[in-house]
Amino acid sequence: MVSTILILALAASALILCWKLVRAARQDRYKQEGLHELNVCVFRALTNSSDDIYLRTRLDAVRTRSFHRKRTALALQMIRLVDENAQVVIHMAQRAKAVGDPVLTSKAEELMGLALRLRMNLVAVRFCLGIKWLMPGLDLVVPAWDTRYRDLAASLFRLRQDDPRFLFTTN
């Protein structure tokens, strides 16, 4: 009994240690890579229902489902990248708030709010895409997230133009 508890405790601590190492490596990657470049039009093309109808008329059912799943998987990967971008912006905004300048802090808080709203919206998008992947024949509308993403990108660009110190907060 004691040995079982000891083994479970060691396994749990090893799992937590691995998770922290992976998380730290991921944050270092954010610092090195910066933001991912994404094209919203590509996402729209991947989730376009008229393309799905075209595939249904040209391919057999098995290949159609296969293409639907591949397209949905690519859309999910894009959403993951959008989420990573929002996470990087949140980290940048947190560092900008630490500078102590009240103007920069208010702009960083606004940016952080936009990023958090985008990430909350992405939960619904992921859910819909997951259902679409599970049931490829289902014609499901994916919630719009691109407007929030454009707002976030524009705010980040304005903040970088207004205050050059914001560029150095990612290090």
C-alpha positions in Angstrom: 0.0 0.0 0.0 2.7 2.5 1.0 4.8 1.5 -2.0 1.9 2.1 -4.4 1.3 5.5 -2.9 5.0 6.3 -3.2 5.1 5.1 -6.9 2.0 7.2 -7.7 3.5 10.2 -6.0 6.8 9.8 -8.0 4.9 9.4 -11.2 2.8 12.5 -10.5 5.8 14.6 -9.7 7.6 13.4 -12.8 4.5 14.3 -14.9 4.4 17.7 -13.3 8.1 18.3 -13.9 7.8 17.2 -17.6 4.8 19.5 -18.0 6.7 22.5 -16.5 9.7 21.8 -18.8 7.5 21.6 -21.9 5.7 24.8 -20.9 9.0 26.6 -20.3 10.4 25.4 -23.7 7.2 26.6 -25.3 7.5 30.0 -23.8 11.1 30.2 -24.9 9.9 29.4 -28.4 7.4 32.2 -28.3 10.2 34.6 -27.4 12.3 33.4 -30.3 9.6 33.0 -33.0 7.3 35.9 -32.2 3.9 35.8 -33.8 2.8 33.3 -36.5 1.7 34.8 -39.8 -1.8 33.7 -40.6 -4.2 34.3 -43.5 -7.8 34.5 -42.5 -8.9 33.9 -46.1 -7.3 30.5 -46.0 -9.3 29.6 -42.9 -12.5 30.7 -44.7 -11.6 28.6 -47.7 -11.1 25.6 -45.5 -14.5 26.0 -43.8 -16.4 27.1 -46.8 -19.6 25.1 -47.2 -19.9 25.6 -51.0 -16.5 23.9 -51.4 -17.9 21.0 -49.3 -20.9 20.7 -51.6 -18.5 20.7 -54.6 -16.5 17.9 -53.1 -19.7 15.9 -52.4 -20.7 16.1 -56.1 -17.3 15.2 -57.5 -16.0 12.5 -55.1 -17.4 9.3 -53.6 -18.6 9.4 -50.0 -15.5 7.9 -48.4 -13.1 10.3 -50.2 -15.4 13.2 -49.4 -15.4 12.4 -45.7 -11.6 12.1 -45.9 -11.2 15.5 -47.5 -13.6 17.1 -45.1 -11.6 15.7 -42.1 -8.3 16.9 -43.6 -9.7 20.3 -44.2 -11.1 20.5 -40.8 -7.8 19.3 -39.2 -6.0 22.1 -41.1 -8.6 24.6 -39.8 -8.0 23.3 -36.3 -4.3 23.8 -36.7 -4.8 27.4 -37.8 -7.0 28.0 -34.8 -4.2 26.6 -32.6 -1.8 29.1 -34.2 -4.3 31.9 -33.6 -4.6 30.8 -30.0 -0.8 30.8 -29.7 -0.6 34.3 -31.1 -3.2 35.5 -28.6 -1.2 33.8 -25.8 2.0 35.6 -27.0 0.2 38.9 -27.1 -1.0 38.3 -23.5 2.5 37.6 -22.3 3.7 40.8 -24.2 1.0 42.8 -22.5 1.8 41.5 -19.1 5.5 42.5 -19.6 4.4 45.9 -20.8 2.3 46.4 -17.7 5.4 45.7 -15.6 7.2 48.7 -17.0 5.1 51.0 -14.8 4.2 53.6 -17.4 0.4 54.4 -16.9 -0.2 55.1 -20.6 1.5 51.9 -21.7 -0.3 49.9 -18.9 -3.7 51.1 -20.1 -2.9 50.2 -23.7 -1.5 46.8 -22.6 -4.6 46.1 -20.6 -6.8 46.9 -23.6 -4.7 44.6 -25.7 -4.9 41.9 -23.1 -8.7 42.2 -23.0 -8.9 41.8 -26.8 -6.6 38.7 -26.7 -8.7 37.2 -23.9 -11.9 37.7 -25.8 -10.4 36.2 -28.9 -9.3 33.1 -26.9 -12.8 32.7 -25.4 -14.2 32.9 -28.9 -11.8 30.3 -30.1 -13.3 27.8 -27.6 -16.6 27.9 -29.6 -14.7 27.7 -32.9 -12.8 24.6 -31.7 -16.0 23.0 -30.5 -17.7 23.5 -33.9 -14.7 22.3 -35.8 -14.5 19.2 -33.6 -18.1 18.4 -34.3 -17.4 19.0 -38.0 -14.4 16.6 -37.9 -16.5 13.9 -36.1 -19.4 14.3 -38.5 -18.0 15.4 -41.9 -21.3 15.4 -43.7 -22.9 17.9 -41.2 -23.2 21.4 -42.6 -22.2 23.4 -39.5 -21.5 27.2 -39.4 -18.2 28.0 -37.6 -18.5 31.1 -35.4 -16.7 34.2 -36.6 -13.4 34.9 -35.0 -11.6 36.8 -37.7 -12.9 40.2 -36.7 -11.6 39.9 -33.2 -8.3 38.7 -34.6 -8.0 41.7 -36.9 -8.8 44.0 -34.0 -6.1 42.4 -32.0 -3.5 42.7 -34.8 -4.4 46.3 -35.4 -4.2 47.2 -31.7 -0.8 45.5 -31.4 0.4 47.3 -34.5 -0.8 50.7 -33.2 0.8 50.0 -29.8 4.1 49.1 -31.4 3.9 52.3 -33.5 3.0 54.5 -30.5 5.5 53.1 -28.0 8.7 51.5 -29.2 9.4 50.2 -25.7 6.6 47.6 -26.3 8.9 45.9 -28.9 11.4 45.1 -26.2 9.0 43.6 -23.7 9.1 40.2 -25.4 12.6 39.5 -24.2 
